[in-house]
Amino acid sequence: MAGFDATSVSAEYAQLRNLIMANAGDRPVEVFRKWESLRRSVAAWKARAQLEMRQDASNAVAAANGRSVAETLPIYEAHDAELKAHLLAPERRMWIQGVVGAATLARWEAEATAIAAATQDDLTLEARLTNEYFQLIGTMRATLRGQEYSLAGLAPYAEDEDDSLRREACYAGWNAFGRQSTKLDTLFDELVRCRTSMAQKLGHESYIPLAYKRLGRTGYGPGQVARFRDEIAESIVPLAEMFARDQAGALGVNALMPWDEALPDRFPTPRPPETAQELILSLRSVAAAVHPTFEDFLLRMKDGGFMDLSDRPGKAGGAFCTFLPDVAMPFVFANYAGTSRNVGSIVHELGHAFQNYQSRHYPALEQIIPTSEIGEIHSIALELLARPIYDKLFKADSARYRSYQLRSLIGMLPYIAAIDHFQELAYTSPAATPLERCEMWLEIERRYLPRRATGGIEALEQGARWQRQRHVYAFPFYYIEYGLAICCALQLWLQSLNDRNAAIEKWLRLCSLGGTLGFEALLDHVAISSPFNPGTLTQIVSEAQWN
């Protein structure tokens, strides 16, 4: 795979700087277009290298390409920040804003101040440690009844009707993590120190403000997020507890154990198609019922080979969507093992992909790939609006699936708040030991997840539940975006109960706008109440029926 190195990246940016100086600010749009072409080439190289590494964690060539990206990206990012500063200069700003809009410039300002030459070594180390984390997770194995499984390969057993098999599978997964707990602790410790060092070199007391800048967040900060967490604790935790009691009653148990959480009741588990190929055929057959444009998109994704959905040995866990700027198409990665949860994950990632597809014509990458709190609205809303898909996949069980899906989504909010709060504490106290971090988690669980059982699993009793959340390692402070987006997507769902077509059209508008507006400006534009408005979550809870 053709790539870049420090010398070639530096040479490309030197030419762009010379062009800016030679033009003395007269033609900044010409510089922008040349720069955008370069950054799309680099973004495509990065996306493909990281994708290939996660498609086969044992592939030495892919691993080498991943290391090359890790070594070169900090140099590229430093040059990129410098060029953004040039383009944001007063004599050029209005020219550029006329092409890419004010929201893009706001992101550039945030991101440009998050990078400096002094942090290049830290950025290189962060990328290397993140790659090590994904390789560790991708090669992790669990033994269940004498057979070896990847972590994704265990997923179907979380929904098995055999209580003992579910319990054994749950223990097997956590035992696999337990065997790597020291490595996981060390990796996180090194990542916290690395990110804290980076922040302090840029004049921040902790990594938290730098994380917000790196995520391109504008218009709000940790204070608003903390108040949102407070509203989750007050309005959602009691509701989530009620859902858990209802689910325990449906299962005939006194309390939900970790191996019960994915099983909604004692009826046969809703089973989607067995293979990823069958799933895509089913999705294609009903895509037009979501919207004809969605059907065209899904056909192009399948025929163009822009999906890798099947679980296999050596493949990293999780599901994600990435954008390939060289072909202006998204790519969806997942591990389909034939479970209803897998269906939810893939529909979620297709929501991201559809938004990228709808926005691919914009001139700047920031307009195609919005900030994550915006991007998650598209994907979670599709999960809630995809009723025709669920009717096709689950047939007579579709109503049960939709009910459990909705309850699971709202029930996630306390866990999302817990993960965000944990990260805030971890980066506020970067010198904490692994034991102290686990004690932090146990204290947080008492607030947001007060009745979540451990089932005698040692890692859970010790407070290591957070170690299984990949965002904590690889995407710091990203996870609260899911909570913000759930709050917005639930409003679309409520509208769909009265006027489905209007809700779908609003979702299409959101996807088409991409990252052209900031978070709260976008919500105002489509008449969705901001999660930061006091009482928004409480109002949703009062209007919704959870049956």
C-alpha atoms as one frame of an Amber mdcrd trajectory, in Angstrom:
protein
   0.000   0.000   0.000   1.443   3.335  -1.054   1.986   5.615   1.899   3.833
   8.599   3.262   6.907   9.191   5.340   8.182  12.168   7.313  10.229  13.475
   4.397   7.471  13.328   1.795   4.861  14.858   4.134   7.201  17.709   5.095
   8.018  18.398   1.450   4.333  18.544   0.483   3.567  21.010   3.267   6.614
  23.152   2.458   5.210  23.630  -1.060   1.845  24.679   0.367   3.446  27.179
   2.756   5.477  28.632  -0.113   2.313  28.981  -2.153   0.618  30.886   0.670
   3.587  33.217   1.049   3.955  33.766  -2.696   0.295  34.667  -3.068   0.455
  36.983  -0.057  -3.086  35.957   0.810  -4.593  36.779  -2.586  -5.673  33.260
  -3.509  -6.165  31.243  -0.311  -8.882  29.129  -1.917  -6.302  27.709  -4.338
  -4.118  26.753  -1.388  -7.114  25.199   0.392  -7.915  22.986  -2.587  -4.340
  21.752  -2.916  -4.184  21.162   0.839  -7.522  19.339   0.869  -6.243  17.007
  -1.857  -3.161  16.211   0.243  -5.054  15.681   3.485  -7.524  13.353   1.749
  -4.612  11.289   0.465  -3.146  11.068   3.963  -6.567  10.296   5.490  -7.100
   7.486   2.980  -3.667   6.035   3.756  -4.398   6.169   7.486  -7.903   4.685
   7.145  -6.782   1.804   4.934  -3.755   0.978   7.083  -5.791   0.913  10.284
  -8.589  -1.035   8.616  -6.232  -3.725   7.299  -4.565  -4.064  10.685  -7.926
  -4.661  12.355  -9.050  -7.045   9.613  -6.143  -9.333  10.523  -4.357  -8.600
  13.795  -1.756 -11.315  13.027  -0.785  -9.900   9.604   2.826  -8.715   9.834
   2.560  -6.459   6.771  -0.587  -4.790   8.109   1.092  -4.334  11.488   4.109
  -2.711   9.799   1.839  -0.350   7.884   0.099   0.520  11.142   3.443   1.358
  12.733   4.348   3.532   9.744   1.125   5.471  10.198   1.824   5.837  13.933
   5.297   7.247  13.227   4.254   9.644  10.463   0.887  10.993  11.596   2.254
  13.266  14.367   4.505  14.976  11.831   1.601  15.355   9.425  -0.679  16.682
  12.191   1.876  19.293  13.243   2.225  20.540   9.650  -1.546  20.451   9.279
  -2.076  22.580  12.398   0.445  25.124  11.126  -1.317  25.396   7.776  -4.702
  25.798   9.473  -3.259  28.717  11.424  -2.119  30.316   8.140  -5.552  29.867
   6.565  -7.269  31.248   9.671  -5.259  34.488   9.512  -7.541  37.562   9.189
  -6.508  38.296   5.611  -7.520  34.800   4.470 -10.285  33.817   6.875 -13.275
  35.262   5.025 -12.152  33.726   1.728 -11.983  30.277   3.279 -15.179  30.672
   5.300 -17.004  31.331   2.042 -15.958  27.856   0.869 -16.180  25.676   4.000
 -18.397  27.614   6.422 -17.975  28.933   9.961 -18.438  25.551  11.667 -15.413
  24.112   9.850 -13.293  27.097  10.847 -14.349  26.656  14.475 -13.164  23.033
  14.348  -9.883  24.086  12.751  -9.304  26.582  15.546  -9.959  23.955  18.210
  -7.846  21.293  16.511  -5.002  23.668  15.553  -4.459  24.596  19.201  -4.373
  20.914  20.162  -1.205  20.186  18.163   2.325  21.506  18.550   5.823  20.379
  17.624   6.501  19.742  21.316   3.863  17.003  21.393   5.010  15.001  18.353
   6.778  12.336  20.417   3.684  11.991  22.631   1.420  11.628  19.599   3.696
   8.951  18.149   3.681   7.057  21.445  -0.107   7.374  21.756  -0.612   5.921
  18.268   1.790   3.044  19.008   0.070   2.214  22.298  -3.357   2.315  20.673
  -2.158  -0.061  17.954  -0.818  -2.395  20.666  -4.199  -2.309  22.373  -6.087
  -3.311  19.227  -3.596  -6.077  18.487  -3.978  -7.383  22.044  -7.780  -7.391
  21.848  -7.767  -8.866  18.329  -5.620 -11.823  19.353  -7.345 -12.489  22.692
  -8.869 -15.966  22.947 -11.417 -17.557  25.268 -12.023 -21.253  25.936 -15.583
 -22.507  26.247 -16.324 -26.198  26.776 -13.029 -27.229  25.247 -13.250 -24.970
  22.166 -11.342 -21.754  21.515 -13.156 -18.574  20.464 -12.368 -14.985  19.646
 -14.190 -12.496  21.859 -16.593 -11.781  18.995 -17.081 -15.507  18.504 -18.466
 -15.771  22.047 -21.181 -13.192  21.298 -23.934 -15.617  20.220 -23.779 -17.375
  23.593 -24.782 -14.159  25.376 -28.278 -14.734  23.939 -28.413 -18.502  24.343
 -31.465 -19.885  26.137 -29.320 -22.329  28.144 -28.568 -20.551  31.433 -25.462
 -22.580  32.206 -24.006 -22.053  28.737 -24.576 -18.278  28.942 -22.921 -18.213
  32.345 -19.911 -20.234  31.175 -19.507 -18.023  28.095 -19.644 -14.902  30.246
 -16.995 -16.284  32.583 -14.855 -17.359  29.610 -14.861 -13.834  28.193 -13.960
 -12.212  31.485 -11.315 -14.855  32.160  -9.702 -13.914  28.832  -9.563 -10.314
  30.003  -8.311 -11.410  33.402  -5.329 -13.177  31.821  -4.385  -9.878  30.141
  -5.299  -7.570  33.022  -1.701  -6.607  33.768  -1.072  -5.675  30.127  -4.332
  -3.757  29.992  -3.443  -1.865  33.178   0.012  -1.062  31.834  -1.326   0.119
  28.484  -3.886   2.399  30.095  -1.324   3.725  32.560   1.031   4.586  29.702
  -1.781   6.172  27.681  -2.869   8.372  30.603   0.708   9.514  31.240   1.286
  10.141  27.529  -1.898  12.189  27.084  -1.282  14.126  30.308   2.250  14.964
  29.162   0.849  16.194  25.860  -1.698  18.410  27.620   0.806  19.925  30.034
   3.155  20.829  27.197   0.280  22.795  25.680  -0.426  24.630  28.932  -3.368
  22.565  30.238  -3.567  21.344  33.812  -5.071  18.017  32.714  -5.828  16.162
  29.498  -9.578  16.917  29.657  -9.623  20.326  27.866  -7.192  19.008  25.279
  -9.421  15.982  24.650 -12.357  18.292  23.922 -10.246  20.260  21.451  -9.014
  17.101  19.730 -12.607  15.938  19.336 -13.451  19.253  17.663 -16.051  20.116
  20.303 -17.131  23.734  20.091 -19.818  25.626  21.980 -19.834  23.455  25.105
 -17.427  21.969  27.608 -17.043  19.613  30.574 -19.446  21.663  32.709 -22.408
  21.092  30.372 -21.511  17.406  30.067 -21.375  17.049  33.863 -24.868  18.556
  34.130 -26.074  16.119  31.457 -24.652  13.252  33.539 -26.486  14.631  36.558
 -29.777  14.533  34.649 -29.084  10.925  33.669 -28.502  10.066  37.325 -31.726
  11.786  38.373 -34.098  10.905  35.496 -32.748   7.780  33.822 -31.158   5.657
  36.557 -34.543   4.955  38.220 -36.035   4.068  34.825 -33.117   1.778  33.978
 -33.536   0.078  37.344 -37.223  -0.487  36.549 -36.277  -2.015  33.183 -33.830
  -4.349  34.916 -36.485  -5.474  37.391 -38.951  -6.081  34.548 -36.344  -8.103
  32.652 -35.473 -10.160  35.735 -39.167 -10.881  36.198 -39.515 -11.963  32.564
 -36.562 -14.316  33.054 -37.857 -15.627  36.367 -34.790 -14.611  38.363 -34.428
 -12.460  41.463 -31.819 -10.184  39.898 -30.075  -9.879  36.526 -26.639 -11.439
  36.413 -24.013 -10.343  33.857 -24.881 -13.369  31.712 -28.586 -12.439  31.715
 -28.274  -8.887  30.421 -28.566  -9.723  26.701 -31.561 -12.041  27.130 -34.890
 -10.164  27.206 -37.208 -12.969  28.344 -37.821 -16.735  28.314 -39.277 -16.821
  24.837 -37.013 -18.094  22.054 -34.382 -15.437  21.306 -35.137 -13.482  18.113
 -32.752 -14.942  15.556 -31.664 -12.950  12.518 -30.071 -14.566   9.423 -27.221
 -16.902  10.297 -24.492 -15.404   8.078 -23.404 -11.895   7.143 -24.135 -12.633
   3.476 -27.724 -13.602   4.308 -28.085 -10.508   6.477 -27.067  -8.187   3.618
 -29.488  -9.882   1.236 -32.277  -9.341   3.761 -31.292  -5.720   4.317 -31.268
  -5.045   0.591 -34.735  -6.495   0.155 -36.295  -3.939   2.525 -33.939  -0.941
   2.254 -36.367   0.958   0.025 -38.949   0.853   2.825 -36.588   3.049   4.865
 -36.046   5.368   1.883 -35.184   4.818  -1.817 -31.922   6.737  -1.361 -30.962
   4.317   1.406 -31.593   1.397  -0.940 -29.279   2.916  -3.595 -26.617   3.474
  -0.958 -26.798  -0.091   0.381 -26.529  -1.531  -3.123 -23.428   0.527  -3.826
 -21.860  -0.492  -0.506 -22.394  -4.183  -1.247 -21.405  -4.175  -4.891 -18.368
  -1.976  -4.237 -17.001  -4.232  -1.493 -17.280  -1.517   1.154 -18.302  -3.877
   3.966 -16.415  -6.513   5.973 -18.967  -8.014   8.340 -18.059 -11.681   8.975
 -16.366 -12.810  12.179 -13.117 -14.779  11.693  -9.969 -15.643  13.664  -7.472
 -12.798  13.977 -10.023 -10.119  13.204 -10.261  -7.345  15.778 -13.499  -7.078
  17.707 -16.040  -4.289  17.552 -17.805  -2.488  14.755 -17.023   0.844  13.150
 -17.397   2.937  10.020 -14.480   4.697   8.356 -14.432   7.028   5.357 -12.112
   6.397   2.381 -11.528   9.832   0.843  -9.646   8.476  -2.176 -12.862   6.857
  -3.452 -15.315   9.116  -1.546 -17.023   6.118   0.041 -17.552   4.859   3.593
 -16.485   1.391   4.752 -18.291  -0.641   7.444 -16.379  -3.117   9.621 -18.150
  -5.530  11.977 -18.089  -9.061  13.389 -21.409 -10.678  12.561 -22.033 -13.841
  14.567 -25.768 -14.153  13.963 -27.072 -12.338  17.042 -29.694  -9.638  17.392
 -27.057  -7.402  18.972 -24.932  -7.829  15.860 -27.862  -6.588  13.794 -28.123
  -3.478  15.957 -24.388  -2.793  15.600 -24.438  -3.153  11.822 -27.543  -0.990
  11.372 -25.830   1.578  13.630 -22.675   1.633  11.498 -24.740   1.811   8.315
 -26.258   4.989   9.759 -22.767   6.505   9.970 -21.949   5.262   6.497 -25.144
   6.644   4.976 -24.433  10.083   6.430 -20.880  10.029   4.994 -22.341   8.959
   1.660 -24.927  11.758   1.680 -22.279  14.363   2.586 -19.454  13.147   0.353
 -19.793  16.076  -2.092 -18.716  18.772   0.397 -15.330  20.438  -0.182 -13.847
  19.876   3.328 -13.415  16.623   5.238 -14.909  18.248   8.342 -18.166  18.748
   6.431 -18.232  15.098   5.364 -17.212  13.686   8.758 -18.993  15.653  11.501
 -17.957  15.769  15.115 -18.875  12.576  16.891 -21.802  13.854  18.941 -23.470
  14.839  15.645 -22.426  11.654  13.849 -23.931   9.390  16.479 -27.385  10.950
  15.994 -27.551   9.618  12.423 -26.656   6.072  13.456 -28.787   5.777  16.596
 -31.751   7.383  14.835 -31.501   4.777  12.065 -31.589   2.016  14.695 -34.890
   3.447  15.947 -36.395   4.242  12.541 -35.498   0.943  10.838 -38.807  -0.818
  11.565 -39.172  -2.387   8.075 -35.714  -3.911   8.486 -36.645  -5.531  11.797
 -39.953  -6.825  10.418 -37.994  -8.599   7.676 -35.209  -9.925   9.902 -37.184
 -10.979  12.965 -40.653 -11.571  11.472 -43.103 -12.472  14.289 -40.480 -11.503
  16.877 -39.961  -7.987  15.492 -42.199  -6.287  18.092 -40.289  -8.027  20.909
 -36.991  -7.014  19.343 -38.036  -3.367  18.982 -39.254  -3.200  22.580 -36.053
  -4.718  23.955 -33.938  -2.535  21.652 -35.617   0.634  22.916 -35.293  -0.364
  26.561 -31.658  -1.351  26.034 -30.910   1.990  24.402 -32.337   4.072  27.233
 -30.835   1.637  29.721 -27.378   2.330  28.254 -27.430   5.951  29.384 -26.295
   5.296  32.994 -23.382   3.168  31.737 -22.448   5.875  29.207 -22.444   8.473
  31.990 -20.354   6.144  34.158 -17.706   5.684  31.443 -17.469   9.443  30.865
 -17.286  10.178  34.594 -14.605   7.494  35.027 -12.454   9.055  32.328 -12.823
  12.468  33.936 -11.563  11.055  37.250  -8.781   9.043  35.584  -7.351  12.083
  33.803  -7.882  14.377  36.792  -5.718  11.940  38.812  -3.175  10.684  36.246
  -0.854   9.266  38.911  -3.528   6.892  40.235  -2.565   3.221  40.478  -4.536
   0.457  38.735  -6.100  -0.428  42.094  -7.123   3.179  42.704  -8.683   3.397
  39.241 -10.758   0.323  39.926 -11.868   1.869  43.233 -12.905   4.977  41.248
 -15.018   2.762  39.012 -16.708   1.025  41.939 -17.649   4.411  43.401 -19.044
   5.524  40.031 -21.029   2.293  39.709 -22.709   3.049  43.023 -24.073   6.257
  41.505 -25.053   5.218  37.996 -25.347   1.413  38.154 -26.311   0.783  41.782
 -27.865  -2.665  41.319 -25.685  -4.082  38.554 -24.603  -7.534  39.697 -21.113
  -9.015  39.439 -22.179 -12.671  39.409 -19.073 -13.624  41.365 -16.830 -12.616
  38.431 -13.564 -11.497  39.975 -12.845  -8.694  37.490 -16.271  -7.152  38.071
 -16.010  -7.429  41.837 -12.625  -5.718  41.715 -13.946  -2.826  39.596 -12.424
  -3.691  36.223 -15.628  -3.569  34.157 -14.325  -0.425  32.386 -11.399  -2.381
  30.904 -13.726  -3.981  28.388 -14.754  -0.602  26.916 -12.429   0.053  23.974
 -13.287   3.769  23.855 -11.537   4.244  27.208  -8.254   3.180  25.630  -8.492
   4.245  21.995 -11.005   7.105  21.868 -10.785   9.052  25.136 -13.879  11.069
  26.068 -15.743   9.911  22.960 -18.317   7.756  24.762 -20.604  10.519  26.081
 -21.485  11.252  22.443 -23.685   8.158  22.462 -25.670   9.622  25.347 -26.084
  13.014  23.682 -27.140  11.318  20.456 -29.589   8.965  22.190 -31.301  12.031
  23.660 -31.649  13.511  20.151 -32.551  10.253  18.373 -35.296   9.490  20.903
 -36.942  12.759  19.907 -36.973  11.610  16.267 -38.439   8.282  17.360 -41.199
  10.016  19.322 -42.033  12.095  16.243 -42.113   8.946  14.096 -44.895   7.491
  16.256 -47.196  10.237  14.978 -45.658  11.021  11.579 -43.076   8.503  10.379
 -42.500  10.218   7.024 -41.741  13.559   8.684 -39.265  11.891  11.058 -37.526
  10.117   8.146 -37.281  13.384   6.201 -35.768  15.118   9.230 -33.214  12.282
   9.541 -32.352  12.645   5.844 -31.797  16.381   6.329 -29.520  15.689   9.264
 -27.474  13.238   7.185 -27.235  15.630   4.244 -26.055  18.521   6.445 -23.123
  16.448   7.717 -20.703  18.655   9.624 -21.711  21.961   8.047 -23.103  23.259
  11.357 -22.035  22.976  14.982 -23.871  20.630  17.355 -26.441  22.966  18.880
 -26.850  25.023  15.684 -27.663  21.820  13.810 -30.246  20.799  16.405 -31.873
  24.244  16.181 -31.933  23.946  12.390 -34.004  20.742  12.489 -36.023  21.558
  15.630 -34.490  19.024  18.041 -34.068  20.088  21.666 -30.457  20.125  22.873
 -29.528  17.544  25.541 -27.973  20.462  27.420 -31.338  22.177  27.798 -32.472
  21.460  31.370 -35.298  18.962  31.423 -34.876  17.566  27.907 -34.287  14.009
  29.125 -36.999  14.295  31.745 -39.471  15.402  29.071 -38.573  12.435  26.834
 -39.122  10.034  29.724 -42.505  11.560  30.488 -43.693  11.324  26.855 -42.378
   7.857  26.014 -44.125   4.551  26.457 -41.621   1.808  27.197 -43.767  -1.214
  26.395
